[in-house]
Amino acid sequence: MKKKLFEIESDCLDIVKRIRTIDKNYFVMFNPDTRQFELHNHAQGKGTYCLTFPFDVLDERAISFTLKTRVQNSDALFEEMEAENRAIEQANIKAVLNNFEEKLYDS
């Protein structure tokens, strides 16, 4: 069964209109099953789905998220993700070492 999506054609903050200024082929859909907004693009080859916004409402964050995740910004986005992953890994290593030292001194 194909999911039923509803196109958001306008909103009080003109978020949809502003997203269309980024790319005229963008359009925003609402998925009532997940209760989330999705970004779609008419110019994509296989299907229109691009991403699901990680926000409950359409606001300025949706515009920033759209700009950040554009293909043109993929190199910078991947580098940012790698940097975040390295920071998480370092924090995990530090936590393990601290935990080990605490147990060592407790013995």
JOBELVEN-V662070 format. One record per residue. N is the residue number from 1. RES is the residue in three letters. PSI is psi in radians with two decimals (none if undefined). Layout:
BEGIN
n = {N,N}
res = {RES,RES}
psi = {PSI,PSI}
END
This chain:
BEGIN
n = {1,2,3,4,5,6,7,8,9,10,11,12,13,14,15,16,17,18,19,20,21,22,23,24,25,26,27,28,29,30,31,32,33,34,35,36,37,38,39,40,41,42,43,44,45,46,47,48,49,50,51,52,53,54,55,56,57,58,59,60,61,62,63,64,65,66,67,68,69,70,71,72,73,74,75,76,77,78,79,80,81,82,83,84,85,86,87,88,89,90,91,92,93,94,95,96,97,98,99,100,101,102,103,104,105,106,107}
res = {MET,LYS,LYS,LYS,LEU,PHE,GLU,ILE,GLU,SER,ASP,CYS,LEU,ASP,ILE,VAL,LYS,ARG,ILE,ARG,THR,ILE,ASP,LYS,ASN,TYR,PHE,VAL,MET,PHE,ASN,PRO,ASP,THR,ARG,GLN,PHE,GLU,LEU,HIS,ASN,HIS,ALA,GLN,GLY,LYS,GLY,THR,TYR,CYS,LEU,THR,PHE,PRO,PHE,ASP,VAL,LEU,ASP,GLU,ARG,ALA,ILE,SER,PHE,THR,LEU,LYS,THR,ARG,VAL,GLN,ASN,SER,ASP,ALA,LEU,PHE,GLU,GLU,MET,GLU,ALA,GLU,ASN,ARG,ALA,ILE,GLU,GLN,ALA,ASN,ILE,LYS,ALA,VAL,LEU,ASN,ASN,PHE,GLU,GLU,LYS,LEU,TYR,ASP,SER}
psi = {2.24,2.35,2.57,2.08,2.65,2.20,2.35,1.90,-0.46,2.83,2.88,-0.39,0.08,0.55,-0.80,-0.78,-0.74,-0.59,-0.67,-0.45,-0.39,-0.77,2.15,-0.30,-0.12,2.55,2.69,2.35,2.66,2.26,1.88,-0.40,-0.78,-0.22,0.72,2.74,2.51,2.56,2.31,2.83,2.11,-0.43,-0.06,2.62,-1.08,1.58,2.85,-0.22,2.30,-0.94,2.88,2.24,2.32,0.65,2.63,-0.42,2.78,2.04,-2.91,-0.53,-0.59,-0.67,-0.82,-0.73,-0.70,-0.83,-0.75,-0.62,0.13,2.60,-0.66,-0.40,0.20,-0.69,-0.81,-0.67,-0.77,-0.69,-0.71,-0.75,-0.73,-0.75,-0.74,-0.74,-0.70,-0.73,-0.72,-0.76,-0.76,-0.71,-0.69,-0.74,-0.78,-0.73,-0.73,-0.79,-0.73,-0.74,-0.74,-0.80,-0.71,-0.77,-0.62,-0.77,-0.46,-0.39,none}
END
